Amino acid sequence: MIKLLVIADDLTGAMDTGVQFSGKGIRTLVTMDPGFCAGRLDADVSMDSLDVDVSIDSIDTDVSVLVVNTESRHLSASDAYQRVYRTAQSAKKSGIAYVMKKTDSTLRGNIGSELQAVVDAWDTPDLMFLPAYPANGRTTVNGRQYVHGMPLELTPFAGDPLEPMTSSDIRNIIGRQCAYSTVSAEAPDRLAGMDSGQKGKTIHIIDSRTQEELRQAVHWLNNRHLLLVTAGCAGLATALADALEFDKKVVCPESKPRFPCPDFPFGRMLTVCGSLNAVSQAQIAYAADHGCIVIKMTPEEKLAAIDADEWLLDDKANEISRLMDAGKDVILAAALGIEDVASGDRLAQGNGISGRSLSAIISGNMAKIVQAVFRSQDRILLVIFGGDTAIGIMNQLGVQTLEPCREIQPGIVLSKLETGSKTSWLVTKAGGFGETDILKKIRESICPTLKPNESISPTPKPNDCSTEG
């Protein structure tokens, strides 16, 4: 039965957190439908893409961790609060013992309102917030968030087109949307007010410079029964997977092949990059220099649905399919550089479209292209950069649940992807995660003998991919 509910605000975050549990043999399910927990929500919360009323009781009894993507990062603070509150409240009523609010490792999104929603839904006086993710260079020192040793406001995240991070002060970030007290501590044994009868609801921010520090903090909290309501990202999830007593069993044996596997059953690799993060852009540039074919969307293709020119998307999908049939690995990119972004912005402004709306339209059009490619390709390794892009594609493909299989690198997650009668493989990552040569390493970790432009046999041998090991 479900022991832990994780509430994430985007899909890549849901996946890189869920895999911390599944990678340790803990059955984990990621759902893209907030209604999975909350049932059919009232009309005052926009749920246009969701029309499913599924109860927790319908989930397989051997699922121990349920990760719900509320897709609330770009909502208003009040709508994000409602979505998270109802999800958390329904889970508590269902008897789930623990809840973890998954936050972005660079603190983007509705951090304050969503933390407050969990506190209110669980009616708890204290929430433990451990936002570090040391394996990906995210550390918390003196209540401030750092990326590879740099404060947030001095990193590329300060230039995020939708939510520039102008401060690394976690108390300040939370306080913009949350009415509750916030205190920070270098270690959990220095938490202010915990032993002094402090009244009122409090969010406790705990430093971690390394995963070992984070593990020790979680161990200390667990011994004092203070892990019922927590918040953080994949670093915290790793520690919780060890601290909480989960039933461990084989996870998705049919979808966890031995790696590397020379004749792994997929065709070419299609990468879809909707992220404008400098890290993702550098990764695309590196891949282009090492054999991958990069195709970027034109401004007209980005707005094709608005202009009723969806035939442009079909043409783009046909172009990608022809390249993949010829044995090419292909990258579909929303933009390559500042000028591409600017040209799209100018066209959007001419059509009266806001920045957030433009992002959603582009994600939707990229998803339609991917869907068309899937119709013509039997086997695909699909790699997606960015949570907005990932959820758009999953919605277009009609995928509502995923089970993460393994982590290729920190924050880079492999999952089995079922679309109708076809089985493919999906790799997801946040825009700011990964080394410059990440696409090369993704392919090498799965199929090291296959080069970017080398053909493969159309039919894999039945016994080439063992499910053991």
Rosetta blueprint (number, residue, H / E / L):
1 M L
2 I L
3 K L
4 L E
5 L E
6 V E
7 I E
8 A E
9 D L
10 D L
11 L H
12 T H
13 G H
14 A H
15 M H
16 D H
17 T H
18 G H
19 V H
20 Q H
21 F H
22 S H
23 G L
24 K L
25 G L
26 I L
27 R L
28 T E
29 L E
30 V E
31 T E
32 M L
33 D L
34 P L
35 G H
36 F H
37 C H
38 A H
39 G L
40 R L
41 L L
42 D L
43 A L
44 D L
45 V L
46 S L
47 M L
48 D L
49 S L
50 L L
51 D L
52 V L
53 D L
54 V L
55 S L
56 I H
57 D H
58 S H
59 I L
60 D L
61 T L
62 D L
63 V L
64 S L
65 V E
66 L E
67 V E
68 V E
69 N E
70 T L
71 E L
72 S L
73 R L
74 H L
75 L L
76 S L
77 A H
78 S H
79 D H
80 A H
81 Y H
82 Q H
83 R H
84 V H
85 Y H
86 R H
87 T H
88 A H
89 Q H
90 S H
91 A H
92 K H
93 K H
94 S L
95 G L
96 I L
97 A L
98 Y E
99 V E
100 M E
101 K E
102 K E
103 T L
104 D L
105 S L
106 T L
107 L L
108 R L
109 G L
110 N L
111 I H
112 G H
113 S H
114 E H
115 L H
116 Q H
117 A H
118 V H
119 V H
120 D H
121 A H
122 W H
123 D L
124 T L
125 P L
126 D E
127 L E
128 M E
129 F E
130 L E
131 P L
132 A L
133 Y E
134 P H
135 A H
136 N H
137 G L
138 R E
139 T E
140 T E
141 V E
142 N L
143 G L
144 R E
145 Q E
146 Y E
147 V E
148 H L
149 G L
150 M E
151 P E
152 L H
153 E H
154 L H
155 T L
156 P H
157 F H
158 A H
159 G H
160 D L
161 P L
162 L L
163 E L
164 P L
165 M L
166 T L
167 S L
168 S L
169 D E
170 I H
171 R H
172 N H
173 I H
174 I H
175 G H
176 R L
177 Q L
178 C L
179 A L
180 Y L
181 S E
182 T E
183 V E
184 S E
185 A E
186 E L
187 A L
188 P H
189 D H
190 R H
191 L L
192 A L
193 G L
194 M L
195 D L
196 S L
197 G L
198 Q L
199 K L
200 G L
201 K L
202 T E
203 I E
204 H E
205 I E
206 I E
207 D L
208 S E
209 R L
210 T L
211 Q H
212 E H
213 E H
214 L H
215 R H
216 Q H
217 A H
218 V H
219 H H
220 W H
221 L H
222 N H
223 N H
224 R L
225 H L
226 L L
227 L L
228 L L
229 V E
230 T E
231 A E
232 G E
233 C L
234 A H
235 G H
236 L H
237 A H
238 T H
239 A H
240 L H
241 A H
242 D H
243 A H
244 L L
245 E L
246 F L
247 D L
248 K L
249 K L
250 V L
251 V L
252 C L
253 P H
254 E H
255 S H
256 K L
257 P L
258 R L
259 F L
260 P L
261 C L
262 P L
263 D L
264 F L
265 P L
266 F L
267 G L
268 R L
269 M E
270 L E
271 T E
272 V E
273 C E
274 G L
275 S L
276 L L
277 N L
278 A H
279 V H
280 S H
281 Q H
282 A H
283 Q H
284 I H
285 A H
286 Y H
287 A H
288 A H
289 D H
290 H L
291 G L
292 C L
293 I E
294 V E
295 I E
296 K E
297 M L
298 T L
299 P H
300 E H
301 E H
302 K H
303 L L
304 A L
305 A L
306 I L
307 D L
308 A L
309 D L
310 E L
311 W H
312 L H
313 L H
314 D H
315 D H
316 K H
317 A H
318 N H
319 E H
320 I H
321 S H
322 R H
323 L H
324 M H
325 D H
326 A L
327 G L
328 K L
329 D L
330 V E
331 I E
332 L E
333 A E
334 A L
335 A L
336 L L
337 G L
338 I H
339 E H
340 D H
341 V H
342 A H
343 S H
344 G H
345 D H
346 R H
347 L H
348 A H
349 Q H
350 G H
351 N L
352 G L
353 I L
354 S L
355 G H
356 R H
357 S H
358 L H
359 S H
360 A H
361 I H
362 I H
363 S H
364 G H
365 N H
366 M H
367 A H
368 K H
369 I H
370 V H
371 Q H
372 A H
373 V H
374 F H
375 R H
376 S H
377 Q L
378 D L
379 R L
380 I L
381 L E
382 L E
383 V E
384 I E
385 F E
386 G L
387 G H
388 D H
389 T H
390 A H
391 I H
392 G H
393 I H
394 M H
395 N H
396 Q H
397 L H
398 G L
399 V L
400 Q L
401 T E
402 L E
403 E L
404 P E
405 C E
406 R E
407 E E
408 I E
409 Q E
410 P L
411 G L
412 I E
413 V E
414 L E
415 S E
416 K E
417 L E
418 E E
419 T E
420 G L
421 S L
422 K E
423 T E
424 S E
425 W E
426 L E
427 V E
428 T E
429 K E
430 A L
431 G L
432 G L
433 F L
434 G L
435 E L
436 T L
437 D L
438 I H
439 L H
440 K H
441 K H
442 I H
443 R H
444 E H
445 S H
446 I H
447 C L
448 P L
449 T L
450 L L
451 K L
452 P L
453 N L
454 E L
455 S L
456 I L
457 S L
458 P L
459 T L
460 P L
461 K L
462 P L
463 N L
464 D L
465 C L
466 S L
467 T L
468 E L
469 G L
